[in-house]
Structures are given as C-alpha cells and as structure tokens.
Amino acid sequence: MALLNRRTVLAGAVLCVAAVAAGATLVGTFSARKPAEDDGTIDPEAMRPLSDIVKLDPAETLPPINFKTLDGADVTLAKFKGRPVVLNFWATWCGPCVKEMPELDRLASAQGPGGIAVLAVSADHGGAAVVRPFVAAHGIDHATILLDAGSDAVHALRLNGFPTTLIIDRDGKLRGRLEGPAAWGQAAGAVRGLTG
C-alpha cells in the first residue's frame, strides 16, 4: 500500500511539473508578443457586419422607456417617433463601446432634420458625472447622449451586454438588434432599408 502511494505521489508530482512547465511556455509566448497599438479605431475583424443585424418580423412593440439627458431632463423614446432610431447601449468602461462611439457619431453627423436619430445611451452608474467628461474627451458632438444610470431600460429591453444596438422604425417598433460593435458610420442605407 505504501509503495502504491509513493508511486501515485511521484506520478502526481511529475504531472504538476509538466503542467507548470507548459504553463510557463504559454505565458512566455503571450508575454513575448508586442501589444497592438491602440489608435482608437475598431479592428475591422472585430466589428460585426451589418448583415448580422437580427431582423424582427413582425416588429416588436417596445415597453415605455425613459432616459435622462446629460443635463438631468427626462426623455422618453416616444419623443423620437416619426424618425428611424439607432438606439445604442454602451458604457465608458466597455472597450468595444468606446471604439464604436466615433462610428455612431459619424452616422449622426450625416443626418439632416428628420433623419435617423442616433441615441447613445450610457449605462454608467455614475451618470452625467462620468459620461460628460468622456464625451468631451472623445469629441462626440453629433450623437444624442442619454443616460440609463439605474439600468431600467437595460432590464426592460432584456439586454445581454454592451454594446447592443436596437433599430427602431418611425412608428416606434423594434425592427432589428445587433450585439457587438459595428461600423455605424456607413449604416444609413441599411437602417433605412430595415425601418422603411
């Protein structure tokens, strides 16, 4: 019995040493790589293609949703009825969200009166105190920035993560959903095609 225990312990020790050596090799391989430089753009391979938008047919009725502006005013989604809406949920701590924000701003900047409303809703619990300096630092000038600091809209819409973008038609019906970052700056045609 003692011999079996010694063999078992010896075999276990050999396996542990082998596992540690393999782990060290893997760690060395990863740490030897030079980190990619972050120029603020999304790697094209990391972006979801617009063809991945999950189209909803029939369109879904959305629950009443309320937001706050950066100045603390109440805003409802119903305010944007009559316009197609790109409703994006993001957070300042979400890397893909941060890199996607210029794309949303680019889409918003291309819209005239009555065009697509681009609403970027921050789920940061710190609210305007966190979001206002972020928006200023990143030069987000065209997208409408809204707040969902209590995550009420996130829960009402059953969102799984960030970023998540909802495409809403002129009647306020949900027509599509996309999870993950996308090149929204080039999406006006796709949004209009989906919302009619």
C-alpha positions, -999 to +999 in steps of 0.1 A: +000+000+000+029+024+009+045+016-025+013+025-044+010+058-025+046+067-033+041+059-070+009+079-070+026+109-053+056+106-077+033+105-108+013+134-095+045+154-089+057+147-125+023+158-139+025+190-118+060+199-130+049+192-166+019+214-163+039+242-147+065+240-175+038+240-202+021+270-185+054+289-183+059+282-220+024+296-228+029+326-206+062+333-222+047+330-257+019+355-249+041+380-230+067+380-258+041+394-282+042+431-286+008+446-276-011+461-305-011+499-306-045+514-297-052+542-322-089+544-311-103+526-342-120+493-342-102+464-359-123+457-389-123+420-380-137+428-345-167+447-360-199+429-366-211+432-402-244+450-406-257+418-422-256+403-387-285+426-375-312+403-363-343+414-382-376+411-364-406+403-384-431+411-372-417+442-355-419+442-317-437+467-295-413+483-271-421+490-234-422+526-224-386+536-219-373+567-201-339+582-201-321+613-187-301+638-207-267+650-195-285+680-180-309+658-160-340+663-181-364+634-187-366+620-222-389+592-235-382+571-266-417+582-278-402+617-283-384+603-314-415+588-330-417+597-367-379+591-372-359+559-376-338+554-344-305+537-338-306+531-301-272+521-288-264+510-252-228+514-241-206+522-211-174+542-207-157+510-192-166+489-222-136+488-247-156+478-278-182+505-269-155+532-266-141+523-300-176+522-316-186+557-304-170+576-333-189+554-357-222+563-341-212+600-341-203+597-378-237+583-386-254+611-365-233+638-382-246+627-417-283+631-407-303+662-416-336+673-399-359+643-397-331+619-405-321+589-384-320+597-347-288+583-332-292+578-294-262+566-274-274+555-240-248+552-213-254+526-186-227+540-164-239+541-128-220+574-123-243+591-147-235+625-162-205+630-138-188+601-156-202+605-191-199+642-197-161+643-195-158+611-215-179+626-244-159+658-243-126+640-243-136+618-273-152+646-294-186+631-296-206+660-309-235+647-330-250+616-314-276+623-288-261+612-254-286+598-229-283+582-195-297+549-180-278+551-148-302+528-130-302+503-158-340+504-160-340+504-198-313+478-200-335+455-179-368+464-196-352+455-230-335+424-217-301+433-230-273+407-226-243+430-228-226+461-243-226+474-269-261+465-280-279+484-307-316+484-315-330+496-348-365+512-343-388+523-371-408+556-374-437+541-356-415+532-326-414+495-333-383+474-329-371+461-363-336+449-355-310+442-329-272+438-331-249+428-302-213+440-306-196+469-323-203+478-359-193+504-385-224+525-380-209+554-399-217+535-431-251+522-419-276+548-430-288+528-460-291+496-440-310+513-413-334+530-438-339+496-455-348+480-423-371+507-410-389+516-442 
